[in-house]
Amino acid sequence: MDVITCNLILKPMVARVRPYDVNTAIELLIRAPRDFSFPSGHTAASFATVAALWFAGEKRLGIPALILAIFIAVSRMYFYVHYPTDVLGGVLLGIACGYVANKTMELWKKKQKCEYVKTLCAHRGALQLLLHFLSSRFLPISRRC
């Protein structure tokens, strides 16, 4: 979701030139990206991961992931491929995508649980019959209903 929003929608729509294209005196330490600058896709992806972990209650994994995401965000500016506002946009987009992904998973799990309960209810008669048969065969006479 973050890749689609960031790379296919926002970057072409905003069409912001990268810092190394503006200041050509800087020699890059990495291969120059060829797409637009805003928002930072690396930052968005890393913060989407952090947000998804955090909202899912995985704070033990979320804290190291947050530290790594901060390093990734800073590195994008250090390598002179993003402006600070590109990184900030990536952080906000990533958190939003992580939140939406978490809520989507919660709804999907709830739907799966409802489908399971519906299936059980539909087969309740067969299950009750099976349970009655098993309890009458394997339980001692004193514990039978």
Biotite code that builds the C-alpha atoms (Angstrom):
import biotite.structure as struc

atoms = struc.array([
    struc.Atom([0.000, 0.000, 0.000], chain_id="A", res_id=1, res_name="MET", atom_name="CA", element="C"),
    struc.Atom([2.813, 2.370, 0.888], chain_id="A", res_id=2, res_name="ASP", atom_name="CA", element="C"),
    struc.Atom([4.676, 1.597, -2.359], chain_id="A", res_id=3, res_name="VAL", atom_name="CA", element="C"),
    struc.Atom([1.590, 2.359, -4.448], chain_id="A", res_id=4, res_name="ILE", atom_name="CA", element="C"),
    struc.Atom([0.771, 5.555, -2.568], chain_id="A", res_id=5, res_name="THR", atom_name="CA", element="C"),
    struc.Atom([4.357, 6.781, -2.516], chain_id="A", res_id=6, res_name="CYS", atom_name="CA", element="C"),
    struc.Atom([5.885, 5.738, -5.837], chain_id="A", res_id=7, res_name="ASN", atom_name="CA", element="C"),
    struc.Atom([2.896, 5.574, -8.150], chain_id="A", res_id=8, res_name="LEU", atom_name="CA", element="C"),
    struc.Atom([0.737, 8.431, -6.862], chain_id="A", res_id=9, res_name="ILE", atom_name="CA", element="C"),
    struc.Atom([2.590, 11.035, -4.762], chain_id="A", res_id=10, res_name="LEU", atom_name="CA", element="C"),
    struc.Atom([6.032, 11.147, -6.400], chain_id="A", res_id=11, res_name="LYS", atom_name="CA", element="C"),
    struc.Atom([4.742, 11.777, -9.952], chain_id="A", res_id=12, res_name="PRO", atom_name="CA", element="C"),
    struc.Atom([2.052, 14.135, -8.663], chain_id="A", res_id=13, res_name="MET", atom_name="CA", element="C"),
    struc.Atom([4.446, 16.329, -6.638], chain_id="A", res_id=14, res_name="VAL", atom_name="CA", element="C"),
    struc.Atom([7.388, 15.845, -9.063], chain_id="A", res_id=15, res_name="ALA", atom_name="CA", element="C"),
    struc.Atom([9.973, 17.315, -6.724], chain_id="A", res_id=16, res_name="ARG", atom_name="CA", element="C"),
    struc.Atom([13.549, 17.339, -8.016], chain_id="A", res_id=17, res_name="VAL", atom_name="CA", element="C"),
    struc.Atom([16.182, 15.654, -5.866], chain_id="A", res_id=18, res_name="ARG", atom_name="CA", element="C"),
    struc.Atom([18.817, 17.701, -3.980], chain_id="A", res_id=19, res_name="PRO", atom_name="CA", element="C"),
    struc.Atom([21.734, 16.338, -6.033], chain_id="A", res_id=20, res_name="TYR", atom_name="CA", element="C"),
    struc.Atom([20.001, 17.576, -9.207], chain_id="A", res_id=21, res_name="ASP", atom_name="CA", element="C"),
    struc.Atom([19.800, 21.089, -7.775], chain_id="A", res_id=22, res_name="VAL", atom_name="CA", element="C"),
    struc.Atom([23.345, 21.178, -6.373], chain_id="A", res_id=23, res_name="ASN", atom_name="CA", element="C"),
    struc.Atom([25.441, 19.341, -8.944], chain_id="A", res_id=24, res_name="THR", atom_name="CA", element="C"),
    struc.Atom([28.712, 20.080, -7.090], chain_id="A", res_id=25, res_name="ALA", atom_name="CA", element="C"),
    struc.Atom([27.964, 17.231, -4.659], chain_id="A", res_id=26, res_name="ILE", atom_name="CA", element="C"),
    struc.Atom([29.405, 13.825, -5.518], chain_id="A", res_id=27, res_name="GLU", atom_name="CA", element="C"),
    struc.Atom([27.024, 11.074, -4.436], chain_id="A", res_id=28, res_name="LEU", atom_name="CA", element="C"),
    struc.Atom([28.217, 8.098, -2.382], chain_id="A", res_id=29, res_name="LEU", atom_name="CA", element="C"),
    struc.Atom([25.437, 5.890, -3.746], chain_id="A", res_id=30, res_name="ILE", atom_name="CA", element="C"),
    struc.Atom([23.877, 5.307, -7.141], chain_id="A", res_id=31, res_name="ARG", atom_name="CA", element="C"),
    struc.Atom([21.563, 8.189, -8.016], chain_id="A", res_id=32, res_name="ALA", atom_name="CA", element="C"),
    struc.Atom([17.852, 7.330, -7.851], chain_id="A", res_id=33, res_name="PRO", atom_name="CA", element="C"),
    struc.Atom([16.002, 8.238, -11.042], chain_id="A", res_id=34, res_name="ARG", atom_name="CA", element="C"),
    struc.Atom([12.528, 8.958, -9.659], chain_id="A", res_id=35, res_name="ASP", atom_name="CA", element="C"),
    struc.Atom([11.288, 12.083, -7.914], chain_id="A", res_id=36, res_name="PHE", atom_name="CA", element="C"),
    struc.Atom([12.127, 13.062, -4.366], chain_id="A", res_id=37, res_name="SER", atom_name="CA", element="C"),
    struc.Atom([8.912, 13.580, -2.367], chain_id="A", res_id=38, res_name="PHE", atom_name="CA", element="C"),
    struc.Atom([8.129, 11.546, -0.264], chain_id="A", res_id=39, res_name="PRO", atom_name="CA", element="C"),
    struc.Atom([11.011, 9.301, 0.751], chain_id="A", res_id=40, res_name="SER", atom_name="CA", element="C"),
    struc.Atom([9.991, 5.742, -0.127], chain_id="A", res_id=41, res_name="GLY", atom_name="CA", element="C"),
    struc.Atom([12.660, 4.125, 2.055], chain_id="A", res_id=42, res_name="HIS", atom_name="CA", element="C"),
    struc.Atom([11.519, 6.163, 5.040], chain_id="A", res_id=43, res_name="THR", atom_name="CA", element="C"),
    struc.Atom([7.851, 5.468, 4.352], chain_id="A", res_id=44, res_name="ALA", atom_name="CA", element="C"),
    struc.Atom([8.441, 1.707, 4.118], chain_id="A", res_id=45, res_name="ALA", atom_name="CA", element="C"),
    struc.Atom([10.514, 1.566, 7.294], chain_id="A", res_id=46, res_name="SER", atom_name="CA", element="C"),
    struc.Atom([8.039, 3.642, 9.315], chain_id="A", res_id=47, res_name="PHE", atom_name="CA", element="C"),
    struc.Atom([5.106, 1.615, 7.945], chain_id="A", res_id=48, res_name="ALA", atom_name="CA", element="C"),
    struc.Atom([6.804, -1.452, 9.412], chain_id="A", res_id=49, res_name="THR", atom_name="CA", element="C"),
    struc.Atom([7.364, 0.292, 12.740], chain_id="A", res_id=50, res_name="VAL", atom_name="CA", element="C"),
    struc.Atom([3.748, 1.493, 12.890], chain_id="A", res_id=51, res_name="ALA", atom_name="CA", element="C"),
    struc.Atom([2.330, -1.914, 11.970], chain_id="A", res_id=52, res_name="ALA", atom_name="CA", element="C"),
    struc.Atom([4.409, -3.577, 14.693], chain_id="A", res_id=53, res_name="LEU", atom_name="CA", element="C"),
    struc.Atom([3.526, -0.909, 17.252], chain_id="A", res_id=54, res_name="TRP", atom_name="CA", element="C"),
    struc.Atom([-0.226, -0.914, 16.553], chain_id="A", res_id=55, res_name="PHE", atom_name="CA", element="C"),
    struc.Atom([-0.230, -4.731, 16.622], chain_id="A", res_id=56, res_name="ALA", atom_name="CA", element="C"),
    struc.Atom([1.149, -4.586, 20.164], chain_id="A", res_id=57, res_name="GLY", atom_name="CA", element="C"),
    struc.Atom([4.624, -5.831, 19.244], chain_id="A", res_id=58, res_name="GLU", atom_name="CA", element="C"),
    struc.Atom([6.441, -3.109, 21.174], chain_id="A", res_id=59, res_name="LYS", atom_name="CA", element="C"),
    struc.Atom([9.399, -5.404, 21.884], chain_id="A", res_id=60, res_name="ARG", atom_name="CA", element="C"),
    struc.Atom([10.077, -5.581, 18.135], chain_id="A", res_id=61, res_name="LEU", atom_name="CA", element="C"),
    struc.Atom([8.811, -2.065, 17.476], chain_id="A", res_id=62, res_name="GLY", atom_name="CA", element="C"),
    struc.Atom([11.527, -0.274, 19.445], chain_id="A", res_id=63, res_name="ILE", atom_name="CA", element="C"),
    struc.Atom([14.505, -1.771, 17.548], chain_id="A", res_id=64, res_name="PRO", atom_name="CA", element="C"),
    struc.Atom([12.566, -1.288, 14.304], chain_id="A", res_id=65, res_name="ALA", atom_name="CA", element="C"),
    struc.Atom([12.019, 2.381, 15.244], chain_id="A", res_id=66, res_name="LEU", atom_name="CA", element="C"),
    struc.Atom([15.736, 2.888, 15.842], chain_id="A", res_id=67, res_name="ILE", atom_name="CA", element="C"),
    struc.Atom([16.534, 1.318, 12.474], chain_id="A", res_id=68, res_name="LEU", atom_name="CA", element="C"),
    struc.Atom([13.837, 3.418, 10.760], chain_id="A", res_id=69, res_name="ALA", atom_name="CA", element="C"),
    struc.Atom([15.352, 6.603, 12.217], chain_id="A", res_id=70, res_name="ILE", atom_name="CA", element="C"),
    struc.Atom([18.768, 5.601, 10.870], chain_id="A", res_id=71, res_name="PHE", atom_name="CA", element="C"),
    struc.Atom([17.238, 4.948, 7.460], chain_id="A", res_id=72, res_name="ILE", atom_name="CA", element="C"),
    struc.Atom([15.505, 8.336, 7.485], chain_id="A", res_id=73, res_name="ALA", atom_name="CA", element="C"),
    struc.Atom([18.678, 10.193, 8.445], chain_id="A", res_id=74, res_name="VAL", atom_name="CA", element="C"),
    struc.Atom([20.720, 8.265, 5.878], chain_id="A", res_id=75, res_name="SER", atom_name="CA", element="C"),
    struc.Atom([18.445, 9.475, 3.064], chain_id="A", res_id=76, res_name="ARG", atom_name="CA", element="C"),
    struc.Atom([19.408, 13.057, 3.909], chain_id="A", res_id=77, res_name="MET", atom_name="CA", element="C"),
    struc.Atom([23.055, 12.170, 4.565], chain_id="A", res_id=78, res_name="TYR", atom_name="CA", element="C"),
    struc.Atom([23.355, 10.595, 1.105], chain_id="A", res_id=79, res_name="PHE", atom_name="CA", element="C"),
    struc.Atom([21.856, 13.798, -0.324], chain_id="A", res_id=80, res_name="TYR", atom_name="CA", element="C"),
    struc.Atom([18.988, 12.083, -2.113], chain_id="A", res_id=81, res_name="VAL", atom_name="CA", element="C"),
    struc.Atom([16.161, 13.662, -0.041], chain_id="A", res_id=82, res_name="HIS", atom_name="CA", element="C"),
    struc.Atom([15.273, 16.948, 1.586], chain_id="A", res_id=83, res_name="TYR", atom_name="CA", element="C"),
    struc.Atom([14.183, 16.910, 5.260], chain_id="A", res_id=84, res_name="PRO", atom_name="CA", element="C"),
    struc.Atom([10.568, 17.504, 4.205], chain_id="A", res_id=85, res_name="THR", atom_name="CA", element="C"),
    struc.Atom([10.755, 14.443, 1.928], chain_id="A", res_id=86, res_name="ASP", atom_name="CA", element="C"),
    struc.Atom([11.770, 12.371, 4.932], chain_id="A", res_id=87, res_name="VAL", atom_name="CA", element="C"),
    struc.Atom([9.065, 13.930, 7.121], chain_id="A", res_id=88, res_name="LEU", atom_name="CA", element="C"),
    struc.Atom([6.495, 13.154, 4.435], chain_id="A", res_id=89, res_name="GLY", atom_name="CA", element="C"),
    struc.Atom([7.787, 9.565, 4.340], chain_id="A", res_id=90, res_name="GLY", atom_name="CA", element="C"),
    struc.Atom([7.458, 9.260, 8.125], chain_id="A", res_id=91, res_name="VAL", atom_name="CA", element="C"),
    struc.Atom([3.858, 10.504, 8.102], chain_id="A", res_id=92, res_name="LEU", atom_name="CA", element="C"),
    struc.Atom([2.893, 8.382, 5.099], chain_id="A", res_id=93, res_name="LEU", atom_name="CA", element="C"),
    struc.Atom([4.533, 5.317, 6.636], chain_id="A", res_id=94, res_name="GLY", atom_name="CA", element="C"),
    struc.Atom([2.746, 5.711, 9.965], chain_id="A", res_id=95, res_name="ILE", atom_name="CA", element="C"),
    struc.Atom([-0.583, 6.187, 8.183], chain_id="A", res_id=96, res_name="ALA", atom_name="CA", element="C"),
    struc.Atom([-0.029, 3.096, 6.016], chain_id="A", res_id=97, res_name="CYS", atom_name="CA", element="C"),
    struc.Atom([1.027, 1.024, 9.027], chain_id="A", res_id=98, res_name="GLY", atom_name="CA", element="C"),
    struc.Atom([-2.111, 2.085, 10.885], chain_id="A", res_id=99, res_name="TYR", atom_name="CA", element="C"),
    struc.Atom([-4.379, 1.288, 7.937], chain_id="A", res_id=100, res_name="VAL", atom_name="CA", element="C"),
    struc.Atom([-2.670, -2.081, 7.424], chain_id="A", res_id=101, res_name="ALA", atom_name="CA", element="C"),
    struc.Atom([-3.138, -2.948, 11.086], chain_id="A", res_id=102, res_name="ASN", atom_name="CA", element="C"),
    struc.Atom([-6.826, -1.995, 11.064], chain_id="A", res_id=103, res_name="LYS", atom_name="CA", element="C"),
    struc.Atom([-7.325, -3.972, 7.846], chain_id="A", res_id=104, res_name="THR", atom_name="CA", element="C"),
    struc.Atom([-5.797, -7.065, 9.465], chain_id="A", res_id=105, res_name="MET", atom_name="CA", element="C"),
    struc.Atom([-8.003, -6.639, 12.543], chain_id="A", res_id=106, res_name="GLU", atom_name="CA", element="C"),
    struc.Atom([-11.122, -6.491, 10.361], chain_id="A", res_id=107, res_name="LEU", atom_name="CA", element="C"),
    struc.Atom([-9.963, -9.496, 8.321], chain_id="A", res_id=108, res_name="TRP", atom_name="CA", element="C"),
    struc.Atom([-9.322, -11.538, 11.482], chain_id="A", res_id=109, res_name="LYS", atom_name="CA", element="C"),
    struc.Atom([-12.731, -10.553, 12.847], chain_id="A", res_id=110, res_name="LYS", atom_name="CA", element="C"),
    struc.Atom([-14.390, -11.595, 9.589], chain_id="A", res_id=111, res_name="LYS", atom_name="CA", element="C"),
    struc.Atom([-12.520, -14.923, 9.593], chain_id="A", res_id=112, res_name="GLN", atom_name="CA", element="C"),
    struc.Atom([-13.651, -15.547, 13.169], chain_id="A", res_id=113, res_name="LYS", atom_name="CA", element="C"),
    struc.Atom([-17.274, -14.775, 12.230], chain_id="A", res_id=114, res_name="CYS", atom_name="CA", element="C"),
    struc.Atom([-17.075, -17.133, 9.246], chain_id="A", res_id=115, res_name="GLU", atom_name="CA", element="C"),
    struc.Atom([-15.715, -19.870, 11.527], chain_id="A", res_id=116, res_name="TYR", atom_name="CA", element="C"),
    struc.Atom([-18.532, -19.352, 14.031], chain_id="A", res_id=117, res_name="VAL", atom_name="CA", element="C"),
    struc.Atom([-21.134, -19.399, 11.238], chain_id="A", res_id=118, res_name="LYS", atom_name="CA", element="C"),
    struc.Atom([-19.719, -22.685, 9.978], chain_id="A", res_id=119, res_name="THR", atom_name="CA", element="C"),
    struc.Atom([-19.836, -24.145, 13.463], chain_id="A", res_id=120, res_name="LEU", atom_name="CA", element="C"),
    struc.Atom([-23.409, -22.997, 13.942], chain_id="A", res_id=121, res_name="CYS", atom_name="CA", element="C"),
    struc.Atom([-24.419, -24.498, 10.599], chain_id="A", res_id=122, res_name="ALA", atom_name="CA", element="C"),
    struc.Atom([-22.959, -27.822, 11.634], chain_id="A", res_id=123, res_name="HIS", atom_name="CA", element="C"),
    struc.Atom([-24.056, -27.582, 15.258], chain_id="A", res_id=124, res_name="ARG", atom_name="CA", element="C"),
    struc.Atom([-26.471, -30.462, 14.980], chain_id="A", res_id=125, res_name="GLY", atom_name="CA", element="C"),
    struc.Atom([-23.817, -32.777, 13.561], chain_id="A", res_id=126, res_name="ALA", atom_name="CA", element="C"),
    struc.Atom([-21.307, -31.631, 16.180], chain_id="A", res_id=127, res_name="LEU", atom_name="CA", element="C"),
    struc.Atom([-23.738, -32.187, 19.027], chain_id="A", res_id=128, res_name="GLN", atom_name="CA", element="C"),
    struc.Atom([-24.520, -35.639, 17.739], chain_id="A", res_id=129, res_name="LEU", atom_name="CA", element="C"),
    struc.Atom([-20.812, -36.480, 17.457], chain_id="A", res_id=130, res_name="LEU", atom_name="CA", element="C"),
    struc.Atom([-20.055, -35.117, 20.920], chain_id="A", res_id=131, res_name="LEU", atom_name="CA", element="C"),
    struc.Atom([-22.949, -37.062, 22.418], chain_id="A", res_id=132, res_name="HIS", atom_name="CA", element="C"),
    struc.Atom([-21.748, -40.238, 20.719], chain_id="A", res_id=133, res_name="PHE", atom_name="CA", element="C"),
    struc.Atom([-18.161, -39.738, 21.903], chain_id="A", res_id=134, res_name="LEU", atom_name="CA", element="C"),
    struc.Atom([-19.177, -38.882, 25.453], chain_id="A", res_id=135, res_name="SER", atom_name="CA", element="C"),
    struc.Atom([-21.460, -41.919, 25.698], chain_id="A", res_id=136, res_name="SER", atom_name="CA", element="C"),
    struc.Atom([-18.716, -44.231, 24.403], chain_id="A", res_id=137, res_name="ARG", atom_name="CA", element="C"),
    struc.Atom([-15.708, -42.984, 26.333], chain_id="A", res_id=138, res_name="PHE", atom_name="CA", element="C"),
    struc.Atom([-16.958, -41.408, 29.549], chain_id="A", res_id=139, res_name="LEU", atom_name="CA", element="C"),
    struc.Atom([-17.666, -43.557, 32.600], chain_id="A", res_id=140, res_name="PRO", atom_name="CA", element="C"),
    struc.Atom([-21.349, -44.246, 33.262], chain_id="A", res_id=141, res_name="ILE", atom_name="CA", element="C"),
    struc.Atom([-21.381, -41.909, 36.293], chain_id="A", res_id=142, res_name="SER", atom_name="CA", element="C"),
    struc.Atom([-20.254, -38.916, 34.181], chain_id="A", res_id=143, res_name="ARG", atom_name="CA", element="C"),
    struc.Atom([-22.714, -39.400, 31.309], chain_id="A", res_id=144, res_name="ARG", atom_name="CA", element="C"),
    struc.Atom([-25.499, -36.851, 30.884], chain_id="A", res_id=145, res_name="CYS", atom_name="CA", element="C"),
])
